[in-house]
Amino acid sequence: MIEQKQSCNQLPKEIKPAFEELRVLKHLKDAKINKKFGYTAAYLFQLVFVLLFISPQ
């Protein structure tokens, strides 16, 4: 199950500085990517990005 944390806490500590330096979430907001309900677009983007680096056991 996905833990319901704040979106800024979802990123691993190794990836968080890169997201902050590249201002990824600001670019999502500037591109007017949004949703009507549910999780935010920023949260979903971070989740999918992190899932790319998780290897199956």
C-alpha positions as CSV (number, residue, x, y, z in Angstrom):
1,M,0.0,0.0,0.0
2,I,1.1,3.6,-0.6
3,E,1.7,5.4,2.6
4,Q,-0.4,8.6,2.9
5,K,2.4,11.1,3.6
6,Q,2.8,14.6,2.5
7,S,4.0,14.7,-1.1
8,C,7.3,16.3,-0.2
9,N,8.1,13.3,2.1
10,Q,7.3,10.7,-0.6
11,L,10.7,11.2,-2.4
12,P,13.7,9.3,-1.2
13,K,16.4,11.5,0.4
14,E,18.7,10.7,-2.5
15,I,16.3,12.1,-5.2
16,K,14.8,15.0,-3.2
17,P,17.8,17.4,-3.8
18,A,17.6,16.9,-7.6
19,F,13.8,17.6,-7.6
20,E,14.4,20.8,-5.6
21,E,17.4,21.9,-7.8
22,L,15.5,21.3,-11.1
23,R,12.3,22.7,-9.6
24,V,10.3,19.9,-11.1
25,L,7.1,20.6,-9.2
26,K,7.3,24.3,-10.2
27,H,7.5,23.3,-13.8
28,L,4.5,21.0,-13.4
29,K,2.5,23.9,-11.9
30,D,3.7,26.3,-14.6
31,A,2.5,23.8,-17.3
32,K,-0.9,24.0,-15.6
33,I,-1.0,20.3,-15.0
34,N,-3.7,19.7,-12.5
35,K,-6.5,17.3,-11.5
36,K,-10.0,17.8,-10.3
37,F,-10.0,15.4,-7.4
38,G,-7.8,12.8,-5.6
39,Y,-4.1,13.0,-5.2
40,T,-2.3,16.0,-6.7
41,A,-0.5,15.8,-10.0
42,A,2.8,16.6,-8.3
43,Y,2.2,13.7,-5.9
44,L,1.4,11.3,-8.7
45,F,4.4,12.5,-10.8
46,Q,6.8,11.9,-7.8
47,L,5.3,8.5,-7.2
48,V,5.7,7.3,-10.8
49,F,9.2,8.8,-10.9
50,V,10.3,6.8,-7.8
51,L,8.7,3.6,-9.1
52,L,11.0,3.7,-12.1
53,F,13.9,3.1,-9.8
54,I,12.5,0.4,-7.6
55,S,13.7,-3.0,-8.8
56,P,11.4,-6.1,-8.3
57,Q,12.7,-8.6,-5.8
